[in-house]
Amino acid sequence: MEHKLPKSTIHYEVFGEGRPMLVLHGGYLDHRHMVDALEPLFDYRLDWKRIYIDIPGHGKSAVDPSISNHDQVLDLILAFVSEILPGQSFAVAGESRGGYLARGIVHRKPDVVDGALFIVPGRYAVAAGGSVPTHVTLTRADGLIATLQPNEVGRFNRLVVQSGEILEKIRRHKNPATALVDQDHQDKINANYEYAFDVDAPDRPFLKPVLFLLGRQDSMVGYHDALRAIECFPRATFAILDKAGHSLSWEQPALFQALACEWLQRVEDFES
C-alpha cells in the first residue's frame, strides 16, 4: 500500500488486526527485513496490527530532495502515523536507524506511544567516537566465503555469527533492498544524522514498557551509548546479548523472540 504526503510517498504493509504497532527498519534496507524478524512473534499471538513501512528514501518510499536530515524524516513518519492511525495510540519497534527514529517518536509523542522496542538502535555519529567494540566473528562459516558475490562480502564478514541460513536471509531481504535505496538522500542524511534535539534528554521519563536489545559484539553502534538512556525509561529491560552483533535478531533468534514476546506481554498488561 502507499500513502501520499506532501514530501514523501510512504510504502507500507499491514499484517493482522488489533493493537497497532509501527515497525521501522534500518538504513539501506526496507520493510522486508523487519517482517522476517518480527512476524514469527505473532504465530501464536493475536490482536496486534503490524504496520511495516519503508522509511523515506528506502524501498518503495519516495522522498522529496528537500528532505535532508532526520528531524524532517521524523516529521514525515509522524505525519504518516497521524493520518493512518488518527487519534489512536500505538507501539513502536525499530532496528538500527529505525531504532533511532523510534527514539525520536517516543521523545516527540510519548503520550500516544504504548511501548517501544529498540533493536540495536543506531546513532552512528556518536558511535564513531570510539565507543564500539572491535569486530570479531565468533562462529565462522569459512566454507561459504567462495560462494559470496562481491556485494555480499562486507555484510557476511561483519557477522558475529556466520551461517548459511543468515546468508540466505541477506540474499532474500538485504541485497534487494539495498538496490532500491535513494543514495542522494542517504548522503544528505548521513551528513546530518543527529536530531536537532537531544534524544537522551526528554522532558520527563517514559513510563511505559520498553525493551532495548543490544549486541555485545556490535561493532557498528555498540551498546555503551544506549545505556546512557537508562534513567529515561524506568520500565525498560536492557539486554546485551553475547554472540550478537548488528544482526542480532538473526544471530540470536531464540533470545530475540523470547525477550520480544515478553515485551509484547508487558505492553498488553500495562495500565497507566
C-alpha positions as CSV (number, residue, x, y, z in Angstrom):
1,M,0.0,0.0,0.0
2,E,1.0,3.6,-0.5
3,H,0.2,6.8,1.5
4,K,1.0,10.2,-0.1
5,L,2.3,13.0,2.0
6,P,3.4,16.4,0.7
7,K,7.1,15.5,0.6
8,S,7.0,11.7,0.5
9,T,5.1,8.7,-0.6
10,I,5.2,6.0,2.1
11,H,5.0,2.4,1.1
12,Y,3.8,0.1,3.8
13,E,2.4,-3.4,4.5
14,V,-0.1,-4.3,7.2
15,F,-0.4,-7.7,9.0
16,G,-3.1,-8.7,11.4
17,E,-5.7,-6.7,13.3
18,G,-5.9,-5.2,16.7
19,R,-3.5,-3.0,18.8
20,P,-1.3,-1.0,16.3
21,M,2.4,-1.4,16.1
22,L,4.6,0.8,13.8
23,V,7.7,-1.0,12.6
24,L,10.8,0.8,11.3
25,H,13.7,-0.9,9.5
26,G,17.4,0.0,9.4
27,G,19.3,2.1,6.9
28,Y,19.8,0.8,3.4
29,L,17.1,-1.9,4.0
30,D,13.3,-1.9,3.6
31,H,10.3,-3.4,5.5
32,R,11.0,-7.0,4.4
33,H,13.9,-7.3,6.9
34,M,11.6,-6.4,9.8
35,V,8.8,-8.7,8.6
36,D,11.3,-11.6,8.6
37,A,12.5,-10.7,12.1
38,L,9.2,-9.9,13.8
39,E,6.4,-11.9,12.2
40,P,7.4,-15.2,14.0
41,L,6.4,-13.4,17.2
42,F,2.8,-13.4,16.1
43,D,2.4,-17.0,15.1
44,Y,0.5,-17.6,18.3
45,R,-0.2,-14.0,19.5
46,L,-3.3,-12.4,18.1
47,D,-4.8,-8.9,18.4
48,W,-1.8,-6.9,17.0
49,K,-1.9,-4.9,13.8
50,R,1.7,-4.6,12.5
51,I,2.4,-1.7,10.2
52,Y,5.7,-2.1,8.4
53,I,6.9,0.9,6.5
54,D,9.7,1.6,4.1
55,I,11.2,4.7,5.7
56,P,11.6,7.7,3.3
57,G,14.3,7.2,0.7
58,H,14.2,3.4,1.1
59,G,12.3,0.6,-0.6
60,K,9.4,1.9,-2.5
61,S,9.0,5.1,-0.4
62,A,9.9,8.2,-2.4
63,V,11.2,11.3,-0.8
64,D,11.5,15.0,-1.9
65,P,15.1,16.2,-2.4
66,S,14.4,18.9,0.2
67,I,14.4,16.3,3.0
68,S,18.0,16.4,4.2
69,N,18.0,15.5,8.0
70,H,16.5,13.1,10.5
71,D,14.2,15.8,12.0
72,Q,12.5,16.1,8.7
73,V,12.3,12.3,8.2
74,L,10.8,12.1,11.7
75,D,8.2,14.7,10.8
76,L,7.2,12.6,7.7
77,I,6.8,9.5,9.8
78,L,4.8,11.2,12.4
79,A,2.5,12.7,9.7
80,F,2.1,9.3,8.3
81,V,1.1,7.8,11.6
82,S,-1.3,10.6,12.5
83,E,-3.1,10.1,9.1
84,I,-3.1,6.2,9.1
85,L,-4.0,5.9,12.9
86,P,-5.9,9.1,13.6
87,G,-6.5,9.6,17.3
88,Q,-5.0,6.2,18.2
89,S,-2.1,5.2,20.3
90,F,0.4,2.6,19.1
91,A,3.5,0.7,20.0
92,V,6.7,1.2,18.0
93,A,9.6,-1.1,17.1
94,G,12.7,-0.1,15.3
95,E,16.0,-1.6,14.4
96,S,19.3,0.4,13.9
97,R,18.4,3.6,12.1
98,G,14.7,2.6,12.6
99,G,15.5,2.4,16.3
100,Y,16.9,5.9,16.3
101,L,13.7,7.1,14.5
102,A,11.7,5.2,17.1
103,R,13.6,7.0,19.9
104,G,12.6,10.3,18.2
105,I,8.9,9.2,18.1
106,V,9.0,8.5,21.8
107,H,10.7,11.8,22.5
108,R,8.3,13.8,20.5
109,K,5.0,12.0,21.1
110,P,5.3,10.0,24.3
111,D,1.6,10.2,25.2
112,V,0.5,8.3,22.1
113,V,3.1,5.5,22.3
114,D,2.1,2.4,24.2
115,G,5.5,0.9,24.4
116,A,8.8,0.8,22.5
117,L,11.2,-1.9,21.2
118,F,14.7,-0.6,20.2
119,I,16.8,-3.2,18.4
120,V,20.5,-2.2,18.1
121,P,19.3,1.5,17.9
122,G,21.8,3.3,15.8
123,R,23.5,6.7,16.5
124,Y,26.4,6.4,14.1
125,A,27.7,9.9,14.7
126,V,28.0,9.1,18.4
127,A,29.3,5.6,17.9
128,A,32.0,6.9,15.6
129,G,33.6,8.4,18.7
130,G,35.2,5.1,19.6
131,S,32.7,3.6,21.9
132,V,32.1,0.4,19.8
133,P,33.7,-3.0,20.2
134,T,36.3,-4.2,17.8
135,H,34.7,-6.6,15.3
136,V,35.0,-10.3,16.0
137,T,33.4,-13.3,14.3
138,L,32.7,-15.9,16.9
139,T,31.0,-18.5,14.7
140,R,32.7,-18.9,11.3
141,A,31.4,-20.4,8.1
142,D,34.6,-20.2,6.0
143,G,33.3,-22.8,3.6
144,L,30.7,-20.2,2.4
145,I,33.3,-17.5,1.5
146,A,33.8,-18.8,-2.0
147,T,30.1,-18.6,-2.7
148,L,29.8,-14.9,-1.9
149,Q,29.0,-12.3,-4.5
150,P,31.2,-9.1,-4.3
151,N,28.3,-7.1,-2.7
152,E,27.9,-9.8,0.0
153,V,31.5,-10.0,1.3
154,G,31.3,-6.9,3.6
155,R,27.9,-7.9,5.1
156,F,29.0,-11.5,5.7
157,N,32.3,-10.6,7.2
158,R,30.6,-8.2,9.6
159,L,28.6,-11.0,11.1
160,V,29.4,-12.2,14.6
161,V,27.6,-15.5,13.8
162,Q,28.0,-16.7,10.2
163,S,25.8,-19.4,8.7
164,G,24.2,-20.5,5.5
165,E,20.8,-19.6,6.9
166,I,21.8,-16.0,7.5
167,L,23.5,-15.7,4.1
168,E,20.2,-16.7,2.5
169,K,18.4,-14.1,4.6
170,I,20.9,-11.5,3.3
171,R,20.2,-12.5,-0.2
172,R,16.5,-12.6,0.2
173,H,16.0,-9.4,2.2
174,K,19.0,-7.2,2.3
175,N,20.5,-7.3,-1.1
176,P,17.2,-6.4,-3.0
177,A,16.5,-3.6,-0.5
178,T,20.0,-2.0,-0.9
179,A,19.4,-1.8,-4.7
180,L,16.4,0.4,-4.1
181,V,18.0,3.0,-1.8
182,D,17.9,6.7,-2.8
183,Q,21.6,7.3,-2.4
184,D,21.4,11.1,-2.8
185,H,19.0,11.1,0.1
186,Q,21.3,8.9,2.2
187,D,24.3,11.1,1.6
188,K,22.3,14.1,2.9
189,I,21.0,12.2,6.0
190,N,24.4,10.7,6.8
191,A,25.8,14.3,6.8
192,N,23.0,15.5,9.2
193,Y,22.3,12.3,11.2
194,E,21.7,13.6,14.7
195,Y,18.4,15.3,15.7
196,A,18.4,19.0,16.5
197,F,17.1,17.9,19.9
198,D,18.9,15.7,22.5
199,V,17.0,12.4,22.3
200,D,18.6,11.4,25.6
201,A,17.1,14.4,27.4
202,P,13.3,14.1,27.3
203,D,11.1,16.5,29.3
204,R,10.1,13.5,31.5
205,P,10.8,9.8,31.8
206,F,8.8,7.5,29.5
207,L,6.9,5.3,31.9
208,K,5.6,2.6,29.5
209,P,7.2,-0.8,28.7
210,V,10.4,-0.7,26.7
211,L,13.0,-3.2,25.5
212,F,16.5,-2.3,24.4
213,L,18.2,-5.2,22.6
214,L,21.9,-4.7,22.1
215,G,24.7,-6.8,20.7
216,R,27.8,-7.3,22.9
217,Q,29.9,-7.6,19.8
218,D,28.1,-4.9,17.8
219,S,31.0,-3.1,16.0
220,M,28.7,-0.7,14.2
221,V,26.8,1.1,17.0
222,G,27.9,-0.8,20.1
223,Y,25.9,-0.8,23.3
224,H,27.5,1.8,25.6
225,D,25.7,4.8,24.2
226,A,22.3,3.2,24.6
227,L,22.9,2.6,28.3
228,R,23.2,6.3,28.8
229,A,19.4,6.5,28.4
230,I,18.6,4.0,31.1
231,E,17.1,6.6,33.5
232,C,14.8,7.9,30.8
233,F,13.0,4.6,30.7
234,P,12.0,3.3,34.2
235,R,10.0,0.4,32.7
236,A,12.8,-0.7,30.4
237,T,14.6,-4.0,30.1
238,F,18.2,-3.5,28.7
239,A,19.5,-6.8,27.3
240,I,23.1,-7.0,26.0
241,L,23.4,-10.3,24.1
242,D,26.6,-12.2,23.8
243,K,27.4,-13.7,20.3
244,A,25.4,-10.9,18.8
245,G,26.4,-8.0,16.6
246,H,24.3,-5.6,14.5
247,S,22.4,-8.5,13.0
248,L,21.2,-9.5,16.5
249,S,17.7,-10.8,15.5
250,W,19.3,-13.3,13.1
251,E,22.4,-14.2,15.2
252,Q,20.4,-14.9,18.4
253,P,16.9,-15.7,17.2
254,A,15.7,-17.7,20.2
255,L,16.7,-15.0,22.7
256,F,15.4,-12.3,20.4
257,Q,12.0,-13.9,20.2
258,A,11.8,-14.7,23.9
259,L,12.7,-11.2,25.0
260,A,10.5,-9.5,22.4
261,C,7.5,-11.7,23.3
262,E,8.0,-10.8,27.0
263,W,8.0,-7.1,26.0
264,L,4.7,-7.6,24.0
265,Q,3.2,-9.1,27.1
266,R,4.2,-6.2,29.2
267,V,2.7,-3.8,26.7
268,E,-0.6,-5.8,26.7
269,D,-0.6,-5.8,30.6
270,F,0.3,-2.2,31.1
271,E,-2.1,0.0,33.0
272,S,-1.4,3.7,33.1
